[in-house]
Amino acid sequence: MSSEVAANNATQQFVTRIGERIRALRKQRGWTVQQLSEAGRVSRRMLTDIELGQANPSLATVDRVARALDTDFAALALPDSDPAETDAEGTLVWQTPDGSEALLLGATRNPRAELWRWILAPGGHYDAEPDRPGAQEIHHVLAGRLTLALQSGPHVLEPGQSAVLPSDQEYAYRNEGAAPVVFMRVVTGA
C-alpha cells in the first residue's frame, strides 16, 4: 500500500470516528442537528456531512463542536484505548497535499493535555483559531525553522528551541524555509 493510500485511509478513519462520536453525543443530549449546529457555530449542512463521515472538517471546527458537547478534541479524535487497534504513530488529523501533517499522539484528561507531532512542508502553514481562555501551547522544534505568527509579531524557533504561547488568540504555524519543519506541540487547557 502506498503512503498516499495509507494516509487517505487514516484520514477517512479519523473522519468516520469523529462523525460517529459527534452523532452519538448529540443524540445522548437529545439535541437535533440544528441545536448542535447553533451551539457549535457550524452550519447544519457541514455538521450533517461530518456526522456521515462525508466531510473532513478543520481542527478548529471539531474543537468548537467538541466544546458544545462538553468534551474535547482528543476525546472525539483518538481511537479507543485497545492497544491492538492503536496506531503507534498517532492519529492523523490534518494533512495537505504538500506533505504537511499533524498527528495527535495522545492526551490526558485531568489536567487536559494533548501531545502532537507536526510536519510542515516548505511553504506550509496552518492558521489556528483561538482556544478556550487560558489555554497554552508548548512547541519544541526537532528539525527546520518554525515561525509562530502571533498577534505580537512573528517568533522563529530553530531546532532544539522551545516556546510557550497562550493559544487563546489567533495564531499560525509557518514554514518559511526550504526544508521541512518537524515540531512537537503540547496543548493544555484547550
N, CA, C and O atoms as a DFTB+ gen file, in Angstrom:
760 C
 N C O
     1  1       0.850      -1.169       0.000
     2  2       0.000       0.000       0.000
     3  2       0.898       1.235       0.000
     4  3       1.831       1.323       0.799
     5  1       0.624       2.189      -0.891
     6  2       1.444       3.390      -0.967
     7  2       1.193       4.259       0.260
     8  3       0.171       4.125       0.933
     9  1       2.150       5.157       0.543
    10  2       1.980       6.033       1.709
    11  2       0.813       6.988       1.503
    12  3       0.169       7.388       2.472
    13  1       0.526       7.365       0.247
    14  2      -0.614       8.251      -0.023
    15  2      -1.929       7.530       0.270
    16  3      -2.841       8.117       0.853
    17  1      -2.031       6.262      -0.131
    18  2      -3.240       5.482       0.136
    19  2      -3.392       5.274       1.632
    20  3      -4.497       5.389       2.163
    21  1      -2.296       4.971       2.319
    22  2      -2.345       4.776       3.772
    23  2      -2.782       6.059       4.470
    24  3      -3.578       6.008       5.408
    25  1      -2.274       7.209       4.027
    26  2      -2.663       8.489       4.620
    27  2      -4.146       8.763       4.367
    28  3      -4.849       9.241       5.258
    29  1      -4.622       8.465       3.166
    30  2      -6.044       8.667       2.868
    31  2      -6.918       7.761       3.730
    32  3      -7.972       8.186       4.206
    33  1      -6.486       6.509       3.936
    34  2      -7.233       5.590       4.806
    35  2      -7.259       6.104       6.238
    36  3      -8.294       6.047       6.902
    37  1      -6.117       6.609       6.719
    38  2      -6.040       7.138       8.087
    39  2      -6.944       8.354       8.234
    40  3      -7.628       8.505       9.247
    41  1      -6.949       9.216       7.231
    42  2      -7.813      10.389       7.280
    43  2      -9.271       9.973       7.298
    44  3     -10.056      10.539       8.058
    45  1      -9.661       8.992       6.478
    46  2     -11.048       8.549       6.444
    47  2     -11.438       7.902       7.778
    48  3     -12.563       8.082       8.243
    49  1     -10.523       7.156       8.394
    50  2     -10.808       6.575       9.706
    51  2     -11.066       7.665      10.735
    52  3     -11.979       7.558      11.553
    53  1     -10.247       8.722      10.685
    54  2     -10.411       9.858      11.592
    55  2     -11.767      10.521      11.366
    56  3     -12.509      10.766      12.318
    57  1     -12.089      10.810      10.112
    58  2     -13.347      11.480       9.771
    59  2     -14.543      10.630      10.199
    60  3     -15.513      11.154      10.746
    61  1     -14.477       9.340       9.956
    62  2     -15.566       8.436      10.342
    63  2     -15.713       8.381      11.860
    64  3     -16.827       8.444      12.380
    65  1     -14.590       8.263      12.572
    66  2     -14.612       8.166      14.038
    67  2     -15.229       9.415      14.665
    68  3     -16.104       9.306      15.525
    69  1     -14.777      10.609      14.241
    70  2     -15.327      11.810      14.874
    71  2     -16.796      11.989      14.512
    72  3     -17.584      12.441      15.343
    73  1     -17.174      11.643      13.293
    74  2     -18.582      11.751      12.900
    75  2     -19.476      10.877      13.749
    76  3     -20.524      11.317      14.221
    77  1     -19.056       9.624      13.946
    78  2     -19.849       8.696      14.767
    79  2     -19.935       9.173      16.213
    80  3     -20.995       9.090      16.832
    81  1     -18.830       9.670      16.750
    82  2     -18.823      10.117      18.138
    83  2     -19.659      11.383      18.327
    84  3     -20.369      11.514      19.323
    85  1     -19.579      12.296      17.393
    86  2     -20.385      13.521      17.478
    87  2     -21.862      13.175      17.436
    88  3     -22.645      13.685      18.238
    89  1     -22.249      12.307      16.501
    90  2     -23.659      11.917      16.403
    91  2     -24.127      11.256      17.705
    92  3     -25.209      11.569      18.202
    93  1     -23.323      10.349      18.257
    94  2     -23.710       9.646      19.491
    95  2     -23.875      10.633      20.650
    96  3     -24.849      10.547      21.399
    97  1     -22.935      11.564      20.803
    98  2     -23.027      12.540      21.892
    99  2     -24.214      13.481      21.692
   100  3     -24.889      13.848      22.654
   101  1     -24.463      13.867      20.449
   102  2     -25.610      14.734      20.165
   103  2     -26.906      14.035      20.546
   104  3     -27.776      14.630      21.182
   105  1     -27.031      12.774      20.156
   106  2     -28.248      12.019      20.466
   107  2     -28.392      11.784      21.967
   108  3     -29.506      11.817      22.490
   109  1     -27.267      11.544      22.678
   110  2     -27.326      11.384      24.137
   111  2     -27.908      12.619      24.804
   112  3     -28.617      12.517      25.806
   113  1     -27.608      13.779      24.249
   114  2     -28.119      15.034      24.789
   115  2     -29.563      15.297      24.366
   116  3     -30.236      16.162      24.927
   117  1     -30.028      14.546      23.378
   118  2     -31.374      14.779      22.869
   119  2     -31.453      15.996      21.966
   120  3     -32.524      16.577      21.786
   121  1     -30.308      16.383      21.394
   122  2     -30.250      17.556      20.527
   123  2     -30.521      17.184      19.080
   124  3     -30.215      16.078      18.634
   125  1     -31.093      18.120      18.369
   126  2     -31.220      17.996      16.910
   127  2     -29.911      18.465      16.289
   128  3     -29.065      19.056      16.960
   129  1     -29.761      18.192      15.005
   130  2     -28.586      18.693      14.280
   131  2     -28.573      20.219      14.343
   132  3     -27.515      20.829      14.503
   133  1     -29.735      20.824      14.219
   134  2     -29.821      22.290      14.258
   135  2     -29.348      22.847      15.603
   136  3     -28.641      23.853      15.639
   137  1     -29.731      22.205      16.701
   138  2     -29.310      22.683      18.022
   139  2     -27.793      22.608      18.177
   140  3     -27.177      23.552      18.672
   141  1     -27.187      21.498      17.760
   142  2     -25.728      21.389      17.853
   143  2     -25.058      22.345      16.879
   144  3     -24.012      22.915      17.191
   145  1     -25.635      22.522      15.730
   146  2     -25.110      23.456      14.745
   147  2     -24.992      24.857      15.344
   148  3     -23.967      25.521      15.196
   149  1     -26.035      25.288      16.010
   150  2     -26.036      26.615      16.629
   151  2     -25.058      26.685      17.797
   152  3     -24.320      27.661      17.929
   153  1     -25.047      25.667      18.637
   154  2     -24.154      25.665      19.800
   155  2     -22.682      25.603      19.394
   156  3     -21.828      26.197      20.052
   157  1     -22.386      24.882      18.307
   158  2     -21.004      24.726      17.864
   159  2     -20.572      25.711      16.799
   160  3     -19.433      25.669      16.335
   161  1     -21.483      26.606      16.405
   162  2     -21.176      27.604      15.367
   163  2     -20.657      26.954      14.083
   164  3     -19.641      27.358      13.518
   165  1     -21.408      25.918      13.644
   166  2     -21.092      25.187      12.419
   167  2     -22.384      25.085      11.624
   168  3     -23.456      24.903      12.201
   169  1     -22.290      25.201      10.313
   170  2     -23.517      25.110       9.520
   171  2     -24.151      23.726       9.689
   172  3     -23.467      22.730       9.924
   173  1     -25.464      23.701       9.564
   174  2     -26.196      22.438       9.700
   175  2     -25.733      21.453       8.633
   176  3     -25.564      20.268       8.921
   177  1     -25.529      21.919       7.421
   178  2     -25.068      21.060       6.319
   179  2     -23.694      20.461       6.638
   180  3     -23.472      19.266       6.446
   181  1     -22.781      21.298       7.125
   182  2     -21.436      20.812       7.468
   183  2     -21.521      19.778       8.581
   184  3     -20.850      18.748       8.520
   185  1     -22.337      20.038       9.597
   186  2     -22.472      19.110      10.710
   187  2     -23.044      17.776      10.241
   188  3     -22.580      16.719      10.669
   189  1     -24.033      17.815       9.376
   190  2     -24.600      16.581       8.814
   191  2     -23.533      15.809       8.055
   192  3     -23.417      14.593       8.208
   193  1     -22.749      16.513       7.233
   194  2     -21.681      15.851       6.477
   195  2     -20.619      15.264       7.407
   196  3     -20.087      14.187       7.136
   197  1     -20.308      15.961       8.499
   198  2     -19.340      15.440       9.469
   199  2     -19.876      14.161      10.092
   200  3     -19.169      13.155      10.158
   201  1     -21.122      14.194      10.549
   202  2     -21.706      13.010      11.185
   203  2     -21.761      11.819      10.236
   204  3     -21.644      10.676      10.678
   205  1     -21.935      12.061       8.957
   206  2     -21.998      10.984       7.970
   207  2     -20.617      10.554       7.474
   208  3     -20.508       9.638       6.659
   209  1     -19.558      11.214       7.964
   210  2     -18.202      10.884       7.526
   211  2     -17.922      11.347       6.114
   212  3     -17.049      10.799       5.441
   213  1     -18.660      12.361       5.650
   214  2     -18.519      12.855       4.281
   215  2     -17.811      14.195       4.200
   216  3     -17.702      14.772       3.118
   217  1     -17.328      14.702       5.332
   218  2     -16.598      15.970       5.343
   219  2     -15.351      15.798       6.186
   220  3     -15.359      15.074       7.182
   221  1     -14.288      16.461       5.788
   222  2     -13.058      16.472       6.561
   223  2     -12.944      17.857       7.189
   224  3     -12.342      18.753       6.598
   225  1     -13.517      18.044       8.385
   226  2     -13.568      19.372       8.995
   227  2     -12.204      19.826       9.490
   228  3     -11.308      19.018       9.734
   229  1     -12.069      21.132       9.630
   230  2     -10.840      21.684      10.194
   231  2     -10.744      21.296      11.668
   232  3     -11.741      20.938      12.295
   233  1      -9.534      21.372      12.206
   234  2      -9.337      21.091      13.620
   235  2     -10.160      22.050      14.463
   236  3     -10.718      21.658      15.488
   237  1     -10.239      23.305      14.035
   238  2     -10.998      24.315      14.779
   239  2     -12.486      23.972      14.799
   240  3     -13.149      24.168      15.818
   241  1     -13.015      23.466      13.695
   242  2     -14.427      23.090      13.639
   243  2     -14.708      21.945      14.598
   244  3     -15.692      21.982      15.336
   245  1     -13.854      20.928      14.593
   246  2     -14.036      19.798      15.511
   247  2     -13.953      20.285      16.949
   248  3     -14.719      19.837      17.803
   249  1     -13.035      21.193      17.221
   250  2     -12.879      21.707      18.581
   251  2     -14.127      22.471      19.021
   252  3     -14.563      22.316      20.161
   253  1     -14.712      23.291      18.145
   254  2     -15.933      24.032      18.503
   255  2     -17.088      23.083      18.798
   256  3     -17.837      23.291      19.752
   257  1     -17.234      22.041      17.979
   258  2     -18.307      21.068      18.193
   259  2     -18.054      20.308      19.500
   260  3     -18.987      20.064      20.265
   261  1     -16.800      19.936      19.757
   262  2     -16.457      19.237      21.000
   263  2     -16.832      20.087      22.217
   264  3     -17.422      19.583      23.173
   265  1     -16.494      21.357      22.178
   266  2     -16.833      22.246      23.297
   267  2     -18.341      22.314      23.505
   268  3     -18.821      22.281      24.638
   269  1     -19.089      22.410      22.397
   270  2     -20.550      22.483      22.500
   271  2     -21.114      21.219      23.151
   272  3     -22.161      21.262      23.796
   273  1     -20.419      20.098      22.979
   274  2     -20.853      18.820      23.550
   275  2     -20.211      18.541      24.914
   276  3     -20.331      17.437      25.443
   277  1     -19.533      19.538      25.477
   278  2     -18.854      19.414      26.771
   279  2     -17.823      18.294      26.783
   280  3     -17.710      17.550      27.756
   281  1     -17.077      18.184      25.697
   282  2     -15.975      17.230      25.638
   283  2     -14.792      17.965      25.018
   284  3     -14.811      19.192      24.919
   285  1     -13.773      17.235      24.603
   286  2     -12.629      17.887      23.995
   287  2     -12.252      17.199      22.688
   288  3     -12.757      16.126      22.355
   289  1     -11.360      17.843      21.970
   290  2     -10.919      17.361      20.668
   291  2     -10.395      15.933      20.762
   292  3     -10.776      15.074      19.967
   293  1      -9.529      15.683      21.726
   294  2      -8.900      14.366      21.851
   295  2      -9.927      13.264      22.077
   296  3      -9.782      12.167      21.538
   297  1     -10.963      13.539      22.864
   298  2     -11.990      12.520      23.133
   299  2     -12.721      12.127      21.855
   300  3     -13.151      10.983      21.712
   301  1     -12.864      13.065      20.931
   302  2     -13.503      12.750      19.647
   303  2     -12.529      12.103      18.671
   304  3     -12.926      11.264      17.863
   305  1     -11.258      12.485      18.740
   306  2     -10.306      12.105      17.700
   307  2      -9.533      10.822      17.944
   308  3      -9.280      10.061      17.010
   309  1      -9.158      10.576      19.185
   310  2      -8.297       9.422      19.443
   311  2      -9.079       8.117      19.369
   312  3     -10.251       8.072      19.742
   313  1      -8.433       7.051      18.887
   314  2      -9.107       5.746      18.875
   315  2      -9.321       5.251      20.296
   316  3      -8.691       5.731      21.239
   317  1     -10.222       4.280      20.434
   318  2     -10.417       3.657      21.740
   319  2      -9.090       3.103      22.215
   320  3      -8.188       2.869      21.411
   321  1      -8.965       2.893      23.502
   322  2      -7.670       2.553      24.077
   323  2      -7.247       1.101      23.913
   324  3      -6.300       0.675      24.575
   325  1      -7.900       0.331      23.067
   326  2      -7.483      -1.047      22.816
   327  2      -6.109      -1.022      22.143
   328  3      -5.991      -0.561      21.008
   329  1      -5.062      -1.515      22.831
   330  2      -3.706      -1.439      22.291
   331  2      -3.569      -2.110      20.924
   332  3      -2.727      -1.693      20.129
   333  1      -4.361      -3.126      20.630
   334  2      -4.266      -3.807      19.343
   335  2      -4.720      -2.914      18.195
   336  3      -4.302      -3.110      17.054
   337  1      -5.583      -1.922      18.493
   338  2      -6.096      -1.052      17.445
   339  2      -5.411       0.301      17.406
   340  3      -5.607       1.054      16.452
   341  1      -4.617       0.631      18.407
   342  2      -3.987       1.936      18.476
   343  2      -2.781       1.979      17.550
   344  3      -1.918       1.103      17.592
   345  1      -2.732       3.012      16.712
   346  2      -1.614       3.229      15.806
   347  2      -0.467       3.846      16.603
   348  3      -0.612       4.932      17.164
   349  1       0.666       3.159      16.654
   350  2       1.812       3.637      17.425
   351  2       2.321       4.977      16.906
   352  3       3.004       5.705      17.627
   353  1       1.992       5.304      15.662
   354  2       2.440       6.560      15.072
   355  2       1.521       7.721      15.418
   356  3       1.861       8.867      15.125
   357  1       0.388       7.472      16.021
   358  2      -0.539       8.539      16.350
   359  2      -1.736       8.538      15.425
   360  3      -1.861       7.689      14.543
   361  1      -2.614       9.505      15.642
   362  2      -3.821       9.650      14.842
   363  2      -3.648      10.838      13.913
   364  3      -3.515      11.977      14.362
   365  1      -3.651      10.568      12.619
   366  2      -3.518      11.623      11.622
   367  2      -4.811      12.428      11.597
   368  3      -5.873      11.891      11.282
   369  1      -4.723      13.722      11.930
   370  2      -5.931      14.536      11.979
   371  2      -5.917      15.704      10.996
   372  3      -6.941      16.359      10.801
   373  1      -4.773      15.969      10.379
   374  2      -4.693      17.056       9.402
   375  2      -3.559      16.746       8.440
   376  3      -2.476      16.327       8.851
   377  1      -3.815      16.954       7.166
   378  2      -2.749      16.799       6.181
   379  2      -3.082      17.620       4.945
   380  3      -4.240      17.946       4.685
   381  1      -2.050      17.945       4.197
   382  2      -2.207      18.684       2.948
   383  2      -1.448      17.944       1.854
   384  3      -0.578      17.125       2.149
   385  1      -1.766      18.223       0.605
   386  2      -1.084      17.527      -0.498
   387  2       0.433      17.746      -0.538
   388  3       1.154      16.936      -1.119
   389  1       0.927      18.837       0.078
   390  2       2.368      19.102       0.044
   391  2       3.162      18.266       1.041
   392  3       4.389      18.352       1.084
   393  1       2.463      17.450       1.849
   394  2       3.153      16.603       2.829
   395  2       3.090      17.125       4.246
   396  3       3.620      16.484       5.153
   397  1       2.463      18.264       4.470
   398  2       2.282      18.765       5.833
   399  2       1.255      17.887       6.535
   400  3       0.292      17.431       5.917
   401  1       1.466      17.650       7.842
   402  2       0.528      16.815       8.583
   403  2       0.631      17.078      10.072
   404  3       1.641      17.574      10.572
   405  1      -0.447      16.728      10.769
   406  2      -0.490      16.818      12.227
   407  2      -0.973      15.484      12.769
   408  3      -2.016      14.977      12.356
   409  1      -0.213      14.922      13.693
   410  2      -0.557      13.658      14.339
   411  2      -0.819      13.908      15.809
   412  3       0.023      14.469      16.509
   413  1      -1.982      13.495      16.275
   414  2      -2.300      13.546      17.701
   415  2      -1.762      12.252      18.303
   416  3      -2.258      11.167      18.003
   417  1      -0.749      12.373      19.152
   418  2      -0.062      11.201      19.701
   419  2      -0.724      10.662      20.961
   420  3      -0.662       9.463      21.230
   421  1      -1.355      11.535      21.734
   422  2      -2.013      11.089      22.956
   423  2      -2.552      12.270      23.719
   424  3      -2.290      13.423      23.377
   425  1      -3.319      11.970      24.773
   426  2      -3.927      13.027      25.572
   427  2      -4.195      12.537      26.983
   428  3      -4.341      11.341      27.233
   429  1      -4.254      13.491      27.895
   430  2      -4.655      13.214      29.270
   431  2      -5.968      13.929      29.540
   432  3      -6.323      14.870      28.830
   433  1      -6.684      13.491      30.557
   434  2      -7.981      14.084      30.890
   435  2      -7.867      15.149      31.980
   436  3      -8.422      16.239      31.843
   437  1      -7.145      14.837      33.066
   438  2      -7.115      15.758      34.176
   439  2      -5.707      15.872      34.725
   440  3      -5.276      14.975      35.450
   441  1      -4.987      16.902      34.427
   442  2      -5.394      18.038      33.627
   443  2      -5.411      17.698      32.136
   444  3      -4.744      16.766      31.686
   445  1      -6.177      18.464      31.395
   446  2      -6.262      18.258      29.953
   447  2      -4.942      18.644      29.299
   448  3      -4.427      19.743      29.501
   449  1      -4.412      17.724      28.518
   450  2      -3.196      17.993      27.760
   451  2      -3.192      17.087      26.537
   452  3      -3.634      15.940      26.599
   453  1      -2.693      17.607      25.440
   454  2      -2.586      16.837      24.198
   455  2      -1.146      16.916      23.714
   456  3      -0.510      17.965      23.810
   457  1      -0.634      15.804      23.193
   458  2       0.708      15.751      22.622
   459  2       0.574      15.530      21.121
   460  3      -0.080      14.582      20.686
   461  1       1.187      16.395      20.334
   462  2       1.110      16.374      18.877
   463  2       2.503      16.345      18.256
   464  3       3.466      16.841      18.841
   465  1       2.596      15.755      17.061
   466  2       3.792      15.896      16.209
   467  2       3.325      16.493      14.892
   468  3       2.433      15.957      14.235
   469  1       3.928      17.594      14.520
   470  2       3.580      18.306      13.289
   471  2       4.745      18.268      12.314
   472  3       5.911      18.289      12.709
   473  1       4.409      18.213      11.050
   474  2       5.382      18.385       9.964
   475  2       4.793      19.432       9.031
   476  3       3.666      19.292       8.556
   477  1       5.564      20.481       8.772
   478  2       5.164      21.477       7.783
   479  2       6.152      21.436       6.632
   480  3       7.354      21.619       6.828
   481  1       5.649      21.198       5.441
   482  2       6.483      21.193       4.246
   483  2       6.958      22.624       3.970
   484  3       6.368      23.577       4.479
   485  1       8.012      22.782       3.174
   486  2       8.445      24.135       2.815
   487  2       7.271      24.940       2.242
   488  3       6.575      24.486       1.334
   489  1       7.071      26.130       2.786
   490  2       5.943      26.966       2.375
   491  2       4.646      26.608       3.058
   492  3       3.646      27.300       2.867
   493  1       4.627      25.536       3.860
   494  2       3.409      25.080       4.526
   495  2       3.018      25.989       5.679
   496  3       3.858      26.667       6.269
   497  1       1.741      25.990       5.984
   498  2       1.255      26.783       7.108
   499  2      -0.052      26.202       7.643
   500  3      -0.744      25.440       6.968
   501  1      -0.358      26.583       8.863
   502  2      -1.628      26.225       9.478
   503  2      -2.101      27.430      10.273
   504  3      -1.402      27.900      11.171
   505  1      -3.287      27.932       9.945
   506  2      -3.880      29.071      10.644
   507  2      -4.840      28.538      11.700
   508  3      -5.818      27.866      11.372
   509  1      -4.565      28.833      12.952
   510  2      -5.363      28.316      14.066
   511  2      -6.375      29.356      14.537
   512  3      -6.176      30.562      14.391
   513  1      -7.453      28.853      15.098
   514  2      -8.424      29.724      15.762
   515  2      -8.118      29.712      17.250
   516  3      -7.530      28.754      17.750
   517  1      -8.506      30.759      17.963
   518  2      -8.224      30.802      19.411
   519  2      -8.856      29.628      20.156
   520  3      -9.970      29.201      19.852
   521  1      -8.113      29.119      21.139
   522  2      -8.620      28.092      22.039
   523  2      -9.380      28.765      23.176
   524  3      -9.573      29.981      23.174
   525  1      -9.808      27.960      24.146
   526  2     -10.505      28.485      25.323
   527  2      -9.607      29.473      26.072
   528  3      -8.383      29.369      26.002
   529  1     -10.205      30.425      26.783
   530  2      -9.385      31.340      27.592
   531  2      -8.481      30.564      28.543
   532  3      -8.911      29.611      29.194
   533  1      -7.229      30.987      28.611
   534  2      -6.249      30.357      29.488
   535  2      -5.493      29.198      28.867
   536  3      -4.547      28.694      29.472
   537  1      -5.884      28.754      27.664
   538  2      -5.190      27.637      27.016
   539  2      -3.784      28.059      26.604
   540  3      -3.533      29.219      26.276
   541  1      -2.875      27.084      26.629
   542  2      -1.484      27.338      26.253
   543  2      -0.967      26.213      25.377
   544  3      -1.512      25.110      25.366
   545  1       0.092      26.512      24.646
   546  2       0.792      25.506      23.855
   547  2       2.284      25.627      24.121
   548  3       2.820      26.719      24.309
   549  1       2.934      24.476      24.131
   550  2       4.391      24.418      24.197
   551  2       4.839      23.827      22.865
   552  3       4.309      22.808      22.421
   553  1       5.809      24.464      22.234
   554  2       6.345      23.967      20.970
   555  2       7.818      23.653      21.150
   556  3       8.541      24.394      21.816
   557  1       8.261      22.558      20.557
   558  2       9.673      22.192      20.561
   559  2      10.033      21.743      19.150
   560  3       9.459      20.784      18.632
   561  1      10.978      22.434      18.534
   562  2      11.358      22.164      17.143
   563  2      12.438      21.091      17.098
   564  3      13.474      21.198      17.754
   565  1      12.168      20.044      16.300
   566  2      13.128      18.956      16.109
   567  2      13.986      19.179      14.866
   568  3      15.170      18.839      14.861
   569  1      13.392      19.754      13.803
   570  2      14.116      19.995      12.554
   571  2      13.477      21.169      11.831
   572  3      12.272      21.393      11.947
   573  1      14.277      21.915      11.087
   574  2      13.773      23.052      10.328
   575  2      13.600      24.274      11.218
   576  3      14.020      24.288      12.375
   577  1      12.968      25.303      10.650
   578  2      12.707      26.559      11.381
   579  2      11.208      26.811      11.391
   580  3      10.580      26.909      10.337
   581  1      10.640      26.915      12.581
   582  2       9.218      27.159      12.740
   583  2       8.987      28.636      13.040
   584  3       9.597      29.202      13.948
   585  1       8.110      29.243      12.273
   586  2       7.688      30.609      12.569
   587  2       6.308      30.560      13.198
   588  3       5.356      30.075      12.586
   589  1       6.200      31.062      14.415
   590  2       4.912      31.204      15.082
   591  2       4.433      32.618      14.788
   592  3       5.036      33.590      15.241
   593  1       3.356      32.729      14.036
   594  2       2.789      34.036      13.712
   595  2       1.792      34.382      14.803
   596  3       0.700      33.817      14.862
   597  1       2.174      35.314      15.666
   598  2       1.376      35.697      16.824
   599  2       0.857      37.121      16.661
   600  3       1.337      37.868      15.809
   601  1      -0.116      37.491      17.472
   602  2      -0.628      38.858      17.422
   603  2       0.470      39.868      17.745
   604  3       0.447      40.991      17.242
   605  1       1.423      39.477      18.576
   606  2       2.524      40.361      18.949
   607  2       3.632      40.396      17.905
   608  3       4.575      41.177      18.033
   609  1       3.533      39.567      16.881
   610  2       4.548      39.504      15.832
   611  2       5.107      38.102      15.706
   612  3       4.813      37.236      16.530
   613  1       5.923      37.869      14.667
   614  2       6.461      36.519      14.450
   615  2       7.533      36.160      15.475
   616  3       8.283      37.012      15.952
   617  1       7.577      34.877      15.791
   618  2       8.590      34.328      16.697
   619  2       9.158      33.089      16.005
   620  3       8.420      32.147      15.718
   621  1      10.465      33.084      15.738
   622  2      11.102      31.990      14.998
   623  2      11.831      31.067      15.969
   624  3      12.587      31.509      16.834
   625  1      11.578      29.766      15.797
   626  2      12.242      28.747      16.614
   627  2      13.131      27.891      15.725
   628  3      12.706      27.434      14.664
   629  1      14.350      27.679      16.157
   630  2      15.334      26.837      15.476
   631  2      15.300      25.434      16.090
   632  3      14.704      25.251      17.152
   633  1      15.923      24.443      15.452
   634  2      15.977      23.101      16.046
   635  2      16.554      23.140      17.463
   636  3      17.574      23.780      17.720
   637  1      15.878      22.442      18.370
   638  2      16.301      22.393      19.768
   639  2      15.703      23.497      20.621
   640  3      15.859      23.473      21.842
   641  1      15.028      24.456      20.022
   642  2      14.427      25.549      20.785
   643  2      12.959      25.252      21.086
   644  3      12.278      24.539      20.348
   645  1      12.502      25.824      22.192
   646  2      11.119      25.656      22.624
   647  2      10.510      27.009      22.936
   648  3      11.225      27.982      23.176
   649  1       9.186      27.066      22.931
   650  2       8.468      28.283      23.307
   651  2       7.101      27.912      23.853
   652  3       6.521      26.892      23.483
   653  1       6.600      28.757      24.737
   654  2       5.259      28.616      25.284
   655  2       4.466      29.822      24.809
   656  3       4.951      30.953      24.862
   657  1       3.236      29.577      24.342
   658  2       2.407      30.695      23.923
   659  2       0.982      30.507      24.394
   660  3       0.488      29.381      24.458
   661  1       0.318      31.601      24.725
   662  2      -1.103      31.495      25.027
   663  2      -1.842      31.222      23.713
   664  3      -1.664      31.955      22.740
   665  1      -2.661      30.182      23.680
   666  2      -3.335      29.830      22.424
   667  2      -4.784      30.302      22.402
   668  3      -5.576      29.860      21.569
   669  1      -5.126      31.204      23.325
   670  2      -6.459      31.794      23.305
   671  2      -6.451      33.081      22.472
   672  3      -7.169      34.036      22.768
   673  1      -5.632      33.079      21.438
   674  2      -5.516      34.181      20.487
   675  2      -5.408      33.588      19.085
   676  3      -5.169      32.389      18.941
   677  1      -5.580      34.407      18.058
   678  2      -5.340      33.920      16.702
   679  2      -3.838      33.765      16.528
   680  3      -3.065      34.621      16.958
   681  1      -3.429      32.679      15.903
   682  2      -2.020      32.415      15.676
   683  2      -1.896      31.459      14.501
   684  3      -2.889      30.899      14.038
   685  1      -0.674      31.277      14.023
   686  2      -0.449      30.385      12.890
   687  2       0.938      29.775      13.001
   688  3       1.843      30.333      13.622
   689  1       1.075      28.612      12.378
   690  2       2.380      27.972      12.226
   691  2       2.777      28.162      10.777
   692  3       1.956      27.977       9.878
   693  1       4.042      28.532      10.537
   694  2       4.509      28.759       9.178
   695  2       5.897      28.149       8.990
   696  3       6.739      28.183       9.888
   697  1       6.106      27.596       7.811
   698  2       7.444      27.166       7.416
   699  2       7.860      28.060       6.261
   700  3       7.409      27.884       5.129
   701  1       8.714      29.010       6.553
   702  2       9.179      29.954       5.542
   703  2      10.525      29.542       4.972
   704  3      11.145      30.298       4.225
   705  1      10.983      28.334       5.326
   706  2      12.278      27.854       4.868
   707  2      12.166      26.863       3.721
   708  3      11.080      26.619       3.195
   709  1      13.317      26.290       3.338
   710  2      13.388      25.354       2.213
   711  2      13.344      23.895       2.657
   712  3      13.229      22.999       1.821
   713  1      13.432      23.647       3.958
   714  2      13.409      22.279       4.485
   715  2      12.143      22.081       5.316
   716  3      11.596      23.047       5.847
   717  1      11.678      20.846       5.432
   718  2      10.504      20.598       6.287
   719  2      10.775      20.986       7.739
   720  3      11.906      20.900       8.216
   721  1       9.725      21.412       8.428
   722  2       9.795      21.696       9.862
   723  2       9.082      20.542      10.577
   724  3       7.962      20.166      10.232
   725  1       9.768      19.999      11.580
   726  2       9.173      18.953      12.418
   727  2       9.187      19.507      13.840
   728  3      10.230      19.906      14.358
   729  1       8.005      19.523      14.460
   730  2       7.956      20.032      15.830
   731  2       6.933      19.273      16.647
   732  3       5.981      18.696      16.123
   733  1       7.163      19.294      17.950
   734  2       6.241      18.716      18.919
   735  2       5.423      19.854      19.492
   736  3       5.895      20.983      19.621
   737  1       4.182      19.532      19.832
   738  2       3.269      20.538      20.358
   739  2       2.510      19.900      21.530
   740  3       1.942      18.817      21.394
   741  1       2.507      20.575      22.662
   742  2       1.723      20.157      23.814
   743  2       0.684      21.248      24.046
   744  3       1.024      22.425      24.166
   745  1      -0.580      20.848      24.107
   746  2      -1.678      21.789      24.322
   747  2      -2.262      21.514      25.707
   748  3      -2.559      20.370      26.053
   749  1      -2.422      22.581      26.494
   750  2      -3.055      22.424      27.808
   751  2      -4.226      23.398      27.920
   752  3      -4.161      24.532      27.447
   753  1      -5.280      22.934      28.548
   754  2      -6.427      23.789      28.811
   755  2      -7.313      24.094      27.639
   756  3      -8.185      24.957      27.743
   757  1      -7.125      23.415      26.516
   758  2      -7.933      23.719      25.329
   759  2      -9.303      23.081      25.400
   760  3     -10.106      23.239      24.480
